[in-house]
């Protein structure tokens, strides 16, 4: 083992030294000649050499030798470099572990978002299908409503056609054991239109929602022309008597009205027409062949009323 000539101690890995490249070729501890570890590392560079103070006059250009104990596996410079490398590696490993955790969290979040998007897409698809179904049902419902409206109108038209030969006589008080045909005949005589049994197909008292008024008498004539004549005669008699509140016929009624036999729907339409026409100062309101007409004055055109929409158009 080399011996430092200054301290006579062995040069080892724990106490490294340098061999003089001058003429003495002796060994010196780095600390004995005032060298630091960085100085020792610097003299390891090819082309650099170290000589002791005694040999500085004759410098050998050979490289300085760093001597260590052959049995020692501990060299401070290498140990320092390896330790720093291990620290860096440990730091990198910690960073990688942290990144792996963050990556795992990120992957979990991405998977959650992906599942949420899939659920959202499925929900949207379900809602879209339901909306389409609702739109289809809505369209079918509108079609059915139009069809029902058309059928109701058709039924009302047919029902009104069945009443084409009917008249409705209102204001005749009910009497026990009354003879309705006789009452109709007496009314015919009073309006100057004789009525025989052969003119009348059927007759009866109809029901009414008002309990304070007598039930109207419905008379069905065999011929429509007879029905028209009966209505015209009653109207003429009322004008002749100057009465606008109905006919007065002895032993029959003090206030009697003869009208066309309208369906409940057309009766309501007639009532609504009268209210609207009155508010808008229409002079004439009448029915002919169970159809409602209005006229504002003698110079205005005649307007046919078939539905509520026609009433709304009145000006």
Beta strands, then each sheet from edge to edge (+ up, - down):
strand 1: 17-19
strand 2: 27-29
strand 3: 65-67
strand 4: 166-170
strand 5: 200-205
strand 6: 217-221
strand 7: 247-249
strand 8: 253-260
strand 9: 284-288
strand 10: 291-295
strand 11: 303-305
sheet 1: 2+ 1- 3+
sheet 2: 5+ 6- 4+ 8- 7+
sheet 3: 9+ 10- 11+
end
